[in-house]
Amino acid sequence: MSFLFACIFMYLNGRHSDRTGERARHLGLLLAALAVPQQWIAYLLLVLMVGLN
């Protein structure tokens, strides 16, 4: 089920970054979230990133 949410959020995040022209900011936040060693914290950061944009 989490993969379904991840796909939906990635699509929405991509649409938002294209619409606002904030691609570098979106990519930087994604890389920061992936650099976190605990997987649940990285997932939480990604979800928050999409919700805040």
mmCIF file as Biopython writes it, N, C-alpha, C and O atoms, coordinates in Angstrom:
data_model
#
loop_
_atom_site.group_PDB
_atom_site.id
_atom_site.type_symbol
_atom_site.label_atom_id
_atom_site.label_alt_id
_atom_site.label_comp_id
_atom_site.label_asym_id
_atom_site.label_entity_id
_atom_site.label_seq_id
_atom_site.pdbx_PDB_ins_code
_atom_site.Cartn_x
_atom_site.Cartn_y
_atom_site.Cartn_z
_atom_site.occupancy
_atom_site.B_iso_or_equiv
_atom_site.auth_seq_id
_atom_site.auth_asym_id
_atom_site.pdbx_PDB_model_num
ATOM 1   N N  . MET A ? 1  ? 0.815  -1.185 0.000   1.0 0.0 1  A 1 
ATOM 2   C CA . MET A ? 1  ? 0.000  0.000  0.000   1.0 0.0 1  A 1 
ATOM 3   C C  . MET A ? 1  ? 0.867  1.261  0.000   1.0 0.0 1  A 1 
ATOM 4   O O  . MET A ? 1  ? 0.509  2.250  -0.640  1.0 0.0 1  A 1 
ATOM 5   N N  . SER A ? 2  ? 2.000  1.240  0.707   1.0 0.0 2  A 1 
ATOM 6   C CA . SER A ? 2  ? 2.840  2.429  0.753   1.0 0.0 2  A 1 
ATOM 7   C C  . SER A ? 2  ? 3.440  2.741  -0.616  1.0 0.0 2  A 1 
ATOM 8   O O  . SER A ? 2  ? 3.717  3.901  -0.920  1.0 0.0 2  A 1 
ATOM 9   N N  . PHE A ? 3  ? 3.643  1.704  -1.454  1.0 0.0 3  A 1 
ATOM 10  C CA . PHE A ? 3  ? 4.157  1.965  -2.794  1.0 0.0 3  A 1 
ATOM 11  C C  . PHE A ? 3  ? 3.141  2.733  -3.634  1.0 0.0 3  A 1 
ATOM 12  O O  . PHE A ? 3  ? 3.519  3.571  -4.453  1.0 0.0 3  A 1 
ATOM 13  N N  . LEU A ? 4  ? 1.874  2.456  -3.437  1.0 0.0 4  A 1 
ATOM 14  C CA . LEU A ? 4  ? 0.827  3.192  -4.140  1.0 0.0 4  A 1 
ATOM 15  C C  . LEU A ? 4  ? 0.852  4.662  -3.744  1.0 0.0 4  A 1 
ATOM 16  O O  . LEU A ? 4  ? 0.783  5.541  -4.604  1.0 0.0 4  A 1 
ATOM 17  N N  . PHE A ? 5  ? 0.949  4.929  -2.449  1.0 0.0 5  A 1 
ATOM 18  C CA . PHE A ? 5  ? 1.031  6.312  -1.978  1.0 0.0 5  A 1 
ATOM 19  C C  . PHE A ? 5  ? 2.293  6.995  -2.499  1.0 0.0 5  A 1 
ATOM 20  O O  . PHE A ? 5  ? 2.255  8.165  -2.882  1.0 0.0 5  A 1 
ATOM 21  N N  . ALA A ? 6  ? 3.402  6.272  -2.515  1.0 0.0 6  A 1 
ATOM 22  C CA . ALA A ? 6  ? 4.652  6.845  -3.011  1.0 0.0 6  A 1 
ATOM 23  C C  . ALA A ? 6  ? 4.528  7.230  -4.484  1.0 0.0 6  A 1 
ATOM 24  O O  . ALA A ? 6  ? 5.012  8.284  -4.897  1.0 0.0 6  A 1 
ATOM 25  N N  . CYS A ? 7  ? 3.885  6.380  -5.269  1.0 0.0 7  A 1 
ATOM 26  C CA . CYS A ? 7  ? 3.696  6.694  -6.690  1.0 0.0 7  A 1 
ATOM 27  C C  . CYS A ? 7  ? 2.819  7.922  -6.874  1.0 0.0 7  A 1 
ATOM 28  O O  . CYS A ? 7  ? 3.116  8.784  -7.700  1.0 0.0 7  A 1 
ATOM 29  N N  . ILE A ? 8  ? 1.750  8.003  -6.112  1.0 0.0 8  A 1 
ATOM 30  C CA . ILE A ? 8  ? 0.850  9.157  -6.203  1.0 0.0 8  A 1 
ATOM 31  C C  . ILE A ? 8  ? 1.579  10.426 -5.787  1.0 0.0 8  A 1 
ATOM 32  O O  . ILE A ? 8  ? 1.476  11.445 -6.469  1.0 0.0 8  A 1 
ATOM 33  N N  . PHE A ? 9  ? 2.314  10.384 -4.678  1.0 0.0 9  A 1 
ATOM 34  C CA . PHE A ? 9  ? 3.015  11.563 -4.196  1.0 0.0 9  A 1 
ATOM 35  C C  . PHE A ? 9  ? 4.135  11.974 -5.151  1.0 0.0 9  A 1 
ATOM 36  O O  . PHE A ? 9  ? 4.365  13.168 -5.344  1.0 0.0 9  A 1 
ATOM 37  N N  . MET A ? 10 ? 4.836  11.009 -5.752  1.0 0.0 10 A 1 
ATOM 38  C CA . MET A ? 10 ? 5.885  11.352 -6.704  1.0 0.0 10 A 1 
ATOM 39  C C  . MET A ? 10 ? 5.292  12.048 -7.923  1.0 0.0 10 A 1 
ATOM 40  O O  . MET A ? 10 ? 5.870  13.006 -8.437  1.0 0.0 10 A 1 
ATOM 41  N N  . TYR A ? 11 ? 4.140  11.567 -8.386  1.0 0.0 11 A 1 
ATOM 42  C CA . TYR A ? 11 ? 3.473  12.202 -9.514  1.0 0.0 11 A 1 
ATOM 43  C C  . TYR A ? 11 ? 3.053  13.630 -9.168  1.0 0.0 11 A 1 
ATOM 44  O O  . TYR A ? 11 ? 3.303  14.559 -9.936  1.0 0.0 11 A 1 
ATOM 45  N N  . LEU A ? 12 ? 2.420  13.798 -8.018  1.0 0.0 12 A 1 
ATOM 46  C CA . LEU A ? 12 ? 1.970  15.126 -7.607  1.0 0.0 12 A 1 
ATOM 47  C C  . LEU A ? 12 ? 3.147  16.070 -7.371  1.0 0.0 12 A 1 
ATOM 48  O O  . LEU A ? 12 ? 3.081  17.252 -7.709  1.0 0.0 12 A 1 
ATOM 49  N N  . ASN A ? 13 ? 4.207  15.550 -6.797  1.0 0.0 13 A 1 
ATOM 50  C CA . ASN A ? 13 ? 5.401  16.364 -6.562  1.0 0.0 13 A 1 
ATOM 51  C C  . ASN A ? 13 ? 6.022  16.810 -7.886  1.0 0.0 13 A 1 
ATOM 52  O O  . ASN A ? 13 ? 6.437  17.961 -8.019  1.0 0.0 13 A 1 
ATOM 53  N N  . GLY A ? 14 ? 6.085  15.921 -8.846  1.0 0.0 14 A 1 
ATOM 54  C CA . GLY A ? 14 ? 6.609  16.268 -10.157 1.0 0.0 14 A 1 
ATOM 55  C C  . GLY A ? 14 ? 5.770  17.325 -10.849 1.0 0.0 14 A 1 
ATOM 56  O O  . GLY A ? 14 ? 6.307  18.252 -11.455 1.0 0.0 14 A 1 
ATOM 57  N N  . ARG A ? 15 ? 4.460  17.189 -10.759 1.0 0.0 15 A 1 
ATOM 58  C CA . ARG A ? 15 ? 3.569  18.199 -11.351 1.0 0.0 15 A 1 
ATOM 59  C C  . ARG A ? 15 ? 3.778  19.553 -10.695 1.0 0.0 15 A 1 
ATOM 60  O O  . ARG A ? 15 ? 3.826  20.582 -11.368 1.0 0.0 15 A 1 
ATOM 61  N N  . HIS A ? 16 ? 3.903  19.541 -9.366  1.0 0.0 16 A 1 
ATOM 62  C CA . HIS A ? 16 ? 4.077  20.799 -8.647  1.0 0.0 16 A 1 
ATOM 63  C C  . HIS A ? 16 ? 5.409  21.453 -9.004  1.0 0.0 16 A 1 
ATOM 64  O O  . HIS A ? 16 ? 5.470  22.663 -9.223  1.0 0.0 16 A 1 
ATOM 65  N N  . SER A ? 17 ? 6.474  20.656 -9.064  1.0 0.0 17 A 1 
ATOM 66  C CA . SER A ? 17 ? 7.783  21.245 -9.377  1.0 0.0 17 A 1 
ATOM 67  C C  . SER A ? 17 ? 7.811  21.782 -10.799 1.0 0.0 17 A 1 
ATOM 68  O O  . SER A ? 17 ? 8.448  22.804 -11.057 1.0 0.0 17 A 1 
ATOM 69  N N  . ASP A ? 18 ? 7.135  21.116 -11.727 1.0 0.0 18 A 1 
ATOM 70  C CA . ASP A ? 18 ? 7.062  21.621 -13.100 1.0 0.0 18 A 1 
ATOM 71  C C  . ASP A ? 18 ? 6.248  22.914 -13.163 1.0 0.0 18 A 1 
ATOM 72  O O  . ASP A ? 18 ? 6.621  23.856 -13.862 1.0 0.0 18 A 1 
ATOM 73  N N  . ARG A ? 19 ? 5.161  22.951 -12.443 1.0 0.0 19 A 1 
ATOM 74  C CA . ARG A ? 19 ? 4.279  24.115 -12.481 1.0 0.0 19 A 1 
ATOM 75  C C  . ARG A ? 19 ? 4.927  25.343 -11.842 1.0 0.0 19 A 1 
ATOM 76  O O  . ARG A ? 19 ? 4.756  26.458 -12.335 1.0 0.0 19 A 1 
ATOM 77  N N  . THR A ? 20 ? 5.662  25.151 -10.756 1.0 0.0 20 A 1 
ATOM 78  C CA . THR A ? 20 ? 6.243  26.275 -10.030 1.0 0.0 20 A 1 
ATOM 79  C C  . THR A ? 20 ? 7.680  26.590 -10.446 1.0 0.0 20 A 1 
ATOM 80  O O  . THR A ? 20 ? 8.203  27.648 -10.098 1.0 0.0 20 A 1 
ATOM 81  N N  . GLY A ? 21 ? 8.324  25.683 -11.186 1.0 0.0 21 A 1 
ATOM 82  C CA . GLY A ? 21 ? 9.705  25.902 -11.599 1.0 0.0 21 A 1 
ATOM 83  C C  . GLY A ? 21 ? 10.702 25.717 -10.468 1.0 0.0 21 A 1 
ATOM 84  O O  . GLY A ? 21 ? 11.810 26.249 -10.538 1.0 0.0 21 A 1 
ATOM 85  N N  . GLU A ? 22 ? 10.343 24.986 -9.440  1.0 0.0 22 A 1 
ATOM 86  C CA . GLU A ? 22 ? 11.209 24.773 -8.276  1.0 0.0 22 A 1 
ATOM 87  C C  . GLU A ? 22 ? 11.869 23.395 -8.314  1.0 0.0 22 A 1 
ATOM 88  O O  . GLU A ? 22 ? 11.941 22.706 -7.296  1.0 0.0 22 A 1 
ATOM 89  N N  . ARG A ? 23 ? 12.339 23.008 -9.470  1.0 0.0 23 A 1 
ATOM 90  C CA . ARG A ? 23 ? 12.890 21.655 -9.605  1.0 0.0 23 A 1 
ATOM 91  C C  . ARG A ? 23 ? 14.108 21.433 -8.714  1.0 0.0 23 A 1 
ATOM 92  O O  . ARG A ? 23 ? 14.233 20.381 -8.087  1.0 0.0 23 A 1 
ATOM 93  N N  . ALA A ? 24 ? 15.000 22.409 -8.655  1.0 0.0 24 A 1 
ATOM 94  C CA . ALA A ? 24 ? 16.215 22.243 -7.851  1.0 0.0 24 A 1 
ATOM 95  C C  . ALA A ? 24 ? 15.864 22.091 -6.373  1.0 0.0 24 A 1 
ATOM 96  O O  . ALA A ? 24 ? 16.465 21.275 -5.673  1.0 0.0 24 A 1 
ATOM 97  N N  . ARG A ? 25 ? 14.906 22.864 -5.901  1.0 0.0 25 A 1 
ATOM 98  C CA . ARG A ? 25 ? 14.494 22.774 -4.492  1.0 0.0 25 A 1 
ATOM 99  C C  . ARG A ? 25 ? 13.881 21.408 -4.192  1.0 0.0 25 A 1 
ATOM 100 O O  . ARG A ? 25 ? 14.182 20.799 -3.166  1.0 0.0 25 A 1 
ATOM 101 N N  . HIS A ? 26 ? 13.025 20.934 -5.086  1.0 0.0 26 A 1 
ATOM 102 C CA . HIS A ? 26 ? 12.393 19.639 -4.881  1.0 0.0 26 A 1 
ATOM 103 C C  . HIS A ? 26 ? 13.437 18.525 -4.876  1.0 0.0 26 A 1 
ATOM 104 O O  . HIS A ? 26 ? 13.381 17.624 -4.040  1.0 0.0 26 A 1 
ATOM 105 N N  . LEU A ? 27 ? 14.371 18.585 -5.793  1.0 0.0 27 A 1 
ATOM 106 C CA . LEU A ? 27 ? 15.408 17.558 -5.870  1.0 0.0 27 A 1 
ATOM 107 C C  . LEU A ? 27 ? 16.301 17.599 -4.637  1.0 0.0 27 A 1 
ATOM 108 O O  . LEU A ? 27 ? 16.687 16.551 -4.121  1.0 0.0 27 A 1 
ATOM 109 N N  . GLY A ? 28 ? 16.635 18.792 -4.160  1.0 0.0 28 A 1 
ATOM 110 C CA . GLY A ? 28 ? 17.467 18.913 -2.964  1.0 0.0 28 A 1 
ATOM 111 C C  . GLY A ? 28 ? 16.787 18.321 -1.740  1.0 0.0 28 A 1 
ATOM 112 O O  . GLY A ? 28 ? 17.437 17.661 -0.929  1.0 0.0 28 A 1 
ATOM 113 N N  . LEU A ? 29 ? 15.504 18.547 -1.600  1.0 0.0 29 A 1 
ATOM 114 C CA . LEU A ? 29 ? 14.778 17.970 -0.467  1.0 0.0 29 A 1 
ATOM 115 C C  . LEU A ? 29 ? 14.715 16.458 -0.571  1.0 0.0 29 A 1 
ATOM 116 O O  . LEU A ? 29 ? 14.828 15.757 0.435   1.0 0.0 29 A 1 
ATOM 117 N N  . LEU A ? 30 ? 14.536 15.956 -1.772  1.0 0.0 30 A 1 
ATOM 118 C CA . LEU A ? 30 ? 14.500 14.511 -1.968  1.0 0.0 30 A 1 
ATOM 119 C C  . LEU A ? 30 ? 15.840 13.879 -1.609  1.0 0.0 30 A 1 
ATOM 120 O O  . LEU A ? 30 ? 15.884 12.855 -0.927  1.0 0.0 30 A 1 
ATOM 121 N N  . LEU A ? 31 ? 16.915 14.480 -2.062  1.0 0.0 31 A 1 
ATOM 122 C CA . LEU A ? 31 ? 18.243 13.936 -1.750  1.0 0.0 31 A 1 
ATOM 123 C C  . LEU A ? 31 ? 18.537 13.997 -0.252  1.0 0.0 31 A 1 
ATOM 124 O O  . LEU A ? 31 ? 19.167 13.092 0.295   1.0 0.0 31 A 1 
ATOM 125 N N  . ALA A ? 32 ? 18.085 15.052 0.404   1.0 0.0 32 A 1 
ATOM 126 C CA . ALA A ? 32 ? 18.281 15.159 1.848   1.0 0.0 32 A 1 
ATOM 127 C C  . ALA A ? 32 ? 17.509 14.056 2.571   1.0 0.0 32 A 1 
ATOM 128 O O  . ALA A ? 32 ? 18.009 13.467 3.529   1.0 0.0 32 A 1 
ATOM 129 N N  . ALA A ? 33 ? 16.308 13.784 2.114   1.0 0.0 33 A 1 
ATOM 130 C CA . ALA A ? 33 ? 15.499 12.738 2.742   1.0 0.0 33 A 1 
ATOM 131 C C  . ALA A ? 33 ? 16.120 11.357 2.516   1.0 0.0 33 A 1 
ATOM 132 O O  . ALA A ? 33 ? 16.060 10.504 3.402   1.0 0.0 33 A 1 
ATOM 133 N N  . LEU A ? 34 ? 16.711 11.129 1.350   1.0 0.0 34 A 1 
ATOM 134 C CA . LEU A ? 34 ? 17.307 9.824  1.058   1.0 0.0 34 A 1 
ATOM 135 C C  . LEU A ? 34 ? 18.629 9.618  1.796   1.0 0.0 34 A 1 
ATOM 136 O O  . LEU A ? 34 ? 19.079 8.485  1.964   1.0 0.0 34 A 1 
ATOM 137 N N  . ALA A ? 35 ? 19.245 10.702 2.230   1.0 0.0 35 A 1 
ATOM 138 C CA . ALA A ? 35 ? 20.519 10.591 2.930   1.0 0.0 35 A 1 
ATOM 139 C C  . ALA A ? 35 ? 20.339 10.180 4.398   1.0 0.0 35 A 1 
ATOM 140 O O  . ALA A ? 35 ? 21.321 9.880  5.077   1.0 0.0 35 A 1 
ATOM 141 N N  . VAL A ? 36 ? 19.109 10.163 4.886   1.0 0.0 36 A 1 
ATOM 142 C CA . VAL A ? 36 ? 18.838 9.807  6.282   1.0 0.0 36 A 1 
ATOM 143 C C  . VAL A ? 36 ? 18.996 8.291  6.435   1.0 0.0 36 A 1 
ATOM 144 O O  . VAL A ? 36 ? 18.435 7.536  5.641   1.0 0.0 36 A 1 
ATOM 145 N N  . PRO A ? 37 ? 19.738 7.841  7.424   1.0 0.0 37 A 1 
ATOM 146 C CA . PRO A ? 37 ? 20.000 6.398  7.551   1.0 0.0 37 A 1 
ATOM 147 C C  . PRO A ? 37 ? 18.766 5.577  7.973   1.0 0.0 37 A 1 
ATOM 148 O O  . PRO A ? 37 ? 18.648 4.417  7.580   1.0 0.0 37 A 1 
ATOM 149 N N  . GLN A ? 38 ? 17.869 6.140  8.744   1.0 0.0 38 A 1 
ATOM 150 C CA . GLN A ? 38 ? 16.685 5.389  9.159   1.0 0.0 38 A 1 
ATOM 151 C C  . GLN A ? 38 ? 15.607 5.531  8.090   1.0 0.0 38 A 1 
ATOM 152 O O  . GLN A ? 38 ? 15.216 6.638  7.720   1.0 0.0 38 A 1 
ATOM 153 N N  . GLN A ? 39 ? 15.141 4.395  7.607   1.0 0.0 39 A 1 
ATOM 154 C CA . GLN A ? 39 ? 14.201 4.394  6.496   1.0 0.0 39 A 1 
ATOM 155 C C  . GLN A ? 39 ? 12.871 5.060  6.857   1.0 0.0 39 A 1 
ATOM 156 O O  . GLN A ? 39 ? 12.295 5.754  6.020   1.0 0.0 39 A 1 
ATOM 157 N N  . TRP A ? 40 ? 12.378 4.870  8.063   1.0 0.0 40 A 1 
ATOM 158 C CA . TRP A ? 40 ? 11.083 5.456  8.427   1.0 0.0 40 A 1 
ATOM 159 C C  . TRP A ? 40 ? 11.167 6.978  8.519   1.0 0.0 40 A 1 
ATOM 160 O O  . TRP A ? 40 ? 10.190 7.669  8.232   1.0 0.0 40 A 1 
ATOM 161 N N  . ILE A ? 41 ? 12.325 7.506  8.917   1.0 0.0 41 A 1 
ATOM 162 C CA . ILE A ? 41 ? 12.496 8.960  8.966   1.0 0.0 41 A 1 
ATOM 163 C C  . ILE A ? 41 ? 12.555 9.517  7.542   1.0 0.0 41 A 1 
ATOM 164 O O  . ILE A ? 41 ? 11.975 10.566 7.262   1.0 0.0 41 A 1 
ATOM 165 N N  . ALA A ? 42 ? 13.254 8.818  6.640   1.0 0.0 42 A 1 
ATOM 166 C CA . ALA A ? 42 ? 13.313 9.251  5.249   1.0 0.0 42 A 1 
ATOM 167 C C  . ALA A ? 42 ? 11.914 9.259  4.637   1.0 0.0 42 A 1 
ATOM 168 O O  . ALA A ? 42 ? 11.557 10.193 3.918   1.0 0.0 42 A 1 
ATOM 169 N N  . TYR A ? 43 ? 11.129 8.236  4.915   1.0 0.0 43 A 1 
ATOM 170 C CA . TYR A ? 43 ? 9.760  8.173  4.398   1.0 0.0 43 A 1 
ATOM 171 C C  . TYR A ? 43 ? 8.924  9.322  4.953   1.0 0.0 43 A 1 
ATOM 172 O O  . TYR A ? 43 ? 8.175  9.963  4.215   1.0 0.0 43 A 1 
ATOM 173 N N  . LEU A ? 44 ? 9.050  9.579  6.239   1.0 0.0 44 A 1 
ATOM 174 C CA . LEU A ? 44 ? 8.310  10.670 6.864   1.0 0.0 44 A 1 
ATOM 175 C C  . LEU A ? 44 ? 8.699  12.019 6.251   1.0 0.0 44 A 1 
ATOM 176 O O  . LEU A ? 44 ? 7.833  12.853 5.986   1.0 0.0 44 A 1 
ATOM 177 N N  . LEU A ? 45 ? 9.989  12.233 6.026   1.0 0.0 45 A 1 
ATOM 178 C CA . LEU A ? 45 ? 10.446 13.468 5.404   1.0 0.0 45 A 1 
ATOM 179 C C  . LEU A ? 45 ? 9.904  13.629 3.997   1.0 0.0 45 A 1 
ATOM 180 O O  . LEU A ? 45 ? 9.520  14.727 3.595   1.0 0.0 45 A 1 
ATOM 181 N N  . LEU A ? 46 ? 9.872  12.538 3.249   1.0 0.0 46 A 1 
ATOM 182 C CA . LEU A ? 46 ? 9.326  12.614 1.889   1.0 0.0 46 A 1 
ATOM 183 C C  . LEU A ? 46 ? 7.841  12.960 1.907   1.0 0.0 46 A 1 
ATOM 184 O O  . LEU A ? 46 ? 7.386  13.775 1.105   1.0 0.0 46 A 1 
ATOM 185 N N  . VAL A ? 47 ? 7.090  12.355 2.805   1.0 0.0 47 A 1 
ATOM 186 C CA . VAL A ? 47 ? 5.673  12.649 2.912   1.0 0.0 47 A 1 
ATOM 187 C C  . VAL A ? 47 ? 5.456  14.104 3.313   1.0 0.0 47 A 1 
ATOM 188 O O  . VAL A ? 47 ? 4.589  14.782 2.762   1.0 0.0 47 A 1 
ATOM 189 N N  . LEU A ? 48 ? 6.243  14.579 4.269   1.0 0.0 48 A 1 
ATOM 190 C CA . LEU A ? 48 ? 6.112  15.973 4.692   1.0 0.0 48 A 1 
ATOM 191 C C  . LEU A ? 48 ? 6.513  16.941 3.589   1.0 0.0 48 A 1 
ATOM 192 O O  . LEU A ? 48 ? 5.908  18.000 3.427   1.0 0.0 48 A 1 
ATOM 193 N N  . MET A ? 49 ? 7.547  16.564 2.827   1.0 0.0 49 A 1 
ATOM 194 C CA . MET A ? 49 ? 7.990  17.402 1.730   1.0 0.0 49 A 1 
ATOM 195 C C  . MET A ? 49 ? 6.872  17.601 0.708   1.0 0.0 49 A 1 
ATOM 196 O O  . MET A ? 49 ? 6.655  18.712 0.225   1.0 0.0 49 A 1 
ATOM 197 N N  . VAL A ? 50 ? 6.182  16.543 0.390   1.0 0.0 50 A 1 
ATOM 198 C CA . VAL A ? 50 ? 5.090  16.647 -0.577  1.0 0.0 50 A 1 
ATOM 199 C C  . VAL A ? 50 ? 3.943  17.450 0.010   1.0 0.0 50 A 1 
ATOM 200 O O  . VAL A ? 50 ? 3.324  18.254 -0.687  1.0 0.0 50 A 1 
ATOM 201 N N  . GLY A ? 51 ? 3.655  17.239 1.287   1.0 0.0 51 A 1 
ATOM 202 C CA . GLY A ? 51 ? 2.551  17.956 1.910   1.0 0.0 51 A 1 
ATOM 203 C C  . GLY A ? 51 ? 2.816  19.443 2.070   1.0 0.0 51 A 1 
ATOM 204 O O  . GLY A ? 51 ? 1.877  20.239 2.046   1.0 0.0 51 A 1 
ATOM 205 N N  . LEU A ? 52 ? 4.058  19.831 2.231   1.0 0.0 52 A 1 
ATOM 206 C CA . LEU A ? 52 ? 4.387  21.242 2.448   1.0 0.0 52 A 1 
ATOM 207 C C  . LEU A ? 52 ? 4.557  22.018 1.150   1.0 0.0 52 A 1 
ATOM 208 O O  . LEU A ? 52 ? 4.514  23.248 1.158   1.0 0.0 52 A 1 
ATOM 209 N N  . ASN A ? 53 ? 4.750  21.318 0.033   1.0 0.0 53 A 1 
ATOM 210 C CA . ASN A ? 53 ? 4.950  22.029 -1.241  1.0 0.0 53 A 1 
ATOM 211 C C  . ASN A ? 53 ? 3.672  22.365 -1.904  1.0 0.0 53 A 1 
ATOM 212 O O  . ASN A ? 53 ? 3.673  22.962 -2.981  1.0 0.0 53 A 1 
#
